[in-house]
Amino acid sequence: MAPSNYKRTAHRWKLLTIMMVGVFCAFGSFWLLQVMQGEDEDPRLAGPSSEPDYIVENFSFVRMTQDGKPSYVVSGKRLAHRPLGDVSEVEAPVVQGMTPGRPRMTVVAKQGRIFHEEHRVDLLGNVDIQRPATPTSEALRVRTQALTVLPDEEIMKTDKPIEMQLGAATVTGTGMVANNATQKLHLASRGQIVYPPRAQR
């Protein structure tokens, strides 16, 4: 009787050992699969959200008003859109305001970033704003190194130093908010205005 019980016990231990090995193998396979999936999702390994999903050379797009007329045009040498944050990086951007009834404003820069969800354009490097003279306003030119443009609101602003020419006068200062819709310009800090000498009669 004892040898029979011994054989059963040995058989049970052998079966338990096989089952334990199988469980460890199963958990080991699951762990390895999780590690491999984690490595594939690592953004450092060219994750989809951090890389451009499309690139356009020599692009131009127009935003229309509600009545179907051009409001503004954004163009440039190269546009790379990144889905993370819905942001486009632009080389040599040009922003042109074309709202009917407003003086046409043109802004150029070295680099730009378009924040599509916020309808905002940030321009960097040798920013140059030009607005031609009209029957009711003088010609305007502003130069700075950084500018935020809100095209839908026709507002441009910067906290950087500016050099502005308004007609024949020259203005220098730091910080500016310009509203093309109201034709008003505000300097954030004290500036200096230089008027040319009056012509002798």
C-alpha positions in Angstrom: 0.0 0.0 0.0 2.8 2.4 0.9 4.6 2.0 -2.5 1.3 2.7 -4.3 0.7 5.9 -2.3 4.3 6.9 -3.0 3.8 6.5 -6.8 0.7 8.6 -6.7 2.4 11.4 -4.8 5.4 11.3 -7.2 3.0 11.5 -10.1 1.2 14.5 -8.6 4.4 16.3 -8.0 5.6 15.7 -11.6 2.2 17.0 -12.9 2.4 20.1 -10.7 5.9 20.8 -11.8 4.8 20.6 -15.5 1.9 23.0 -14.8 4.1 25.5 -13.0 6.6 25.5 -15.9 3.7 26.1 -18.3 2.4 29.0 -16.2 5.8 30.7 -16.0 6.2 30.3 -19.8 2.8 31.9 -20.4 3.6 34.9 -18.1 7.1 35.2 -19.7 5.6 35.4 -23.2 3.0 38.0 -22.0 5.7 40.1 -20.4 7.9 40.0 -23.5 4.9 41.0 -25.7 4.2 44.0 -23.4 7.9 45.1 -23.5 7.9 44.9 -27.3 4.7 47.0 -27.7 6.0 49.6 -25.3 9.2 50.0 -27.4 7.1 50.4 -30.5 5.1 53.2 -28.9 8.2 55.1 -27.6 8.0 58.6 -29.2 11.8 58.6 -29.5 11.4 55.8 -32.1 9.6 58.1 -34.6 6.2 58.0 -33.0 3.5 59.3 -35.3 2.5 62.3 -33.1 5.9 63.9 -33.1 6.7 63.6 -36.8 5.2 65.6 -39.7 2.2 63.8 -41.2 2.5 65.9 -44.4 4.9 68.4 -46.0 4.0 70.9 -48.8 6.5 72.8 -50.9 5.7 76.4 -52.1 2.3 76.3 -50.6 -0.5 78.9 -50.4 -3.9 78.7 -48.7 -6.7 81.3 -48.5 -9.1 81.8 -45.7 -12.5 83.0 -46.9 -15.0 85.3 -45.1 -18.6 84.2 -44.4 -19.8 85.8 -47.7 -17.2 83.9 -49.7 -14.5 86.6 -50.2 -10.8 86.3 -49.4 -10.0 87.3 -45.8 -6.2 86.5 -45.7 -3.6 84.4 -47.5 -0.8 82.5 -45.9 2.0 81.3 -48.2 5.6 80.1 -47.9 8.5 78.1 -49.2 7.8 75.0 -47.2 5.2 73.8 -44.7 5.5 70.8 -42.3 2.4 69.9 -40.3 2.7 68.0 -37.0 -0.4 66.4 -35.7 0.8 66.9 -32.1 -0.9 70.2 -31.2 -2.1 70.7 -34.8 0.9 73.0 -35.6 2.5 73.8 -38.9 6.1 75.0 -39.2 6.7 77.3 -42.2 9.8 78.5 -44.0 9.8 82.1 -45.4 6.1 82.7 -44.5 4.1 85.5 -46.1 0.8 86.7 -44.5 -1.4 89.0 -46.5 -4.6 90.6 -45.2 -7.2 90.9 -47.9 -10.4 91.8 -46.0 -12.6 93.9 -48.2 -12.7 97.5 -47.2 -9.3 97.3 -45.3 -5.9 98.4 -46.4 -3.9 95.4 -47.6 -1.3 94.4 -45.1 1.7 92.2 -45.9 3.9 90.5 -43.4 7.1 88.5 -44.2 9.5 86.7 -41.9 12.2 83.9 -41.9 10.2 81.3 -39.9 6.7 80.9 -38.8 4.4 78.6 -36.8 0.7 78.2 -37.5 -1.4 77.1 -34.6 -4.5 75.9 -36.5 -6.8 75.4 -33.5 -6.1 78.9 -32.2 -6.1 80.6 -35.6 -2.8 82.2 -34.6 0.5 82.7 -36.5 3.8 83.3 -34.8 6.5 84.8 -37.0 10.2 84.9 -36.1 13.3 86.5 -37.6 13.4 89.8 -39.6 9.7 90.3 -39.5 8.7 93.1 -41.9 5.2 94.6 -42.0 4.1 96.8 -44.8 0.8 98.6 -45.4 0.5 101.0 -48.4 -0.9 104.5 -48.0 -4.6 105.1 -48.5 -6.7 108.2 -48.9 -7.3 108.1 -45.1 -4.0 106.8 -43.8 -0.3 107.1 -44.3 2.0 104.3 -45.5 3.2 102.1 -42.6 6.2 99.9 -42.2 7.2 98.0 -39.0 10.3 95.9 -38.4 10.8 93.6 -35.5 12.2 90.1 -34.6 9.0 88.4 -33.4 5.4 88.9 -34.1 2.1 87.2 -33.2 -0.7 87.6 -35.9 -4.4 86.9 -35.2 -5.7 87.0 -38.8 -9.4 86.6 -38.0 -9.2 89.6 -35.6 -6.8 91.6 -37.8 -4.5 92.1 -34.8 -0.7 92.0 -34.7 1.3 92.2 -31.5 4.9 91.9 -30.2 6.8 92.5 -27.0 10.1 93.0 -28.8 11.7 96.3 -29.9 10.3 97.8 -33.1 11.3 100.2 -35.7 8.3 101.9 -37.4 8.0 104.3 -40.3 4.6 106.1 -40.5 4.6 108.4 -43.5 7.7 110.5 -43.1 8.0 110.0 -39.3 10.1 107.3 -37.6 9.1 105.6 -34.4 11.1 103.3 -32.1 9.9 101.5 -29.0 9.4 98.2 -27.3 6.1 96.3 -27.6 3.3 97.0 -30.0 -0.4 96.1 -30.7 -1.7 97.0 -34.1 -5.3 96.6 -35.2 -5.8 96.8 -38.9 -9.6 96.9 -38.6 -9.7 100.0 -36.5 -6.4 101.5 -37.9 -5.1 102.0 -34.4 -1.6 101.2 -33.1 -0.5 101.1 -29.5 3.1 101.1 -28.2 3.5 99.2 -24.9 6.4 101.3 -23.6 7.8 104.8 -24.1 9.0 105.2 -27.6 10.7 107.9 -29.6 9.2 109.7 -32.6 11.3 111.6 -35.1 9.6 113.9 -37.5 11.5 115.1 -40.6 12.2 118.9 -40.7 9.6 121.0 -42.3 10.2 122.1 -45.8 11.2 125.8 -46.1 8.8 128.0 -47.9 
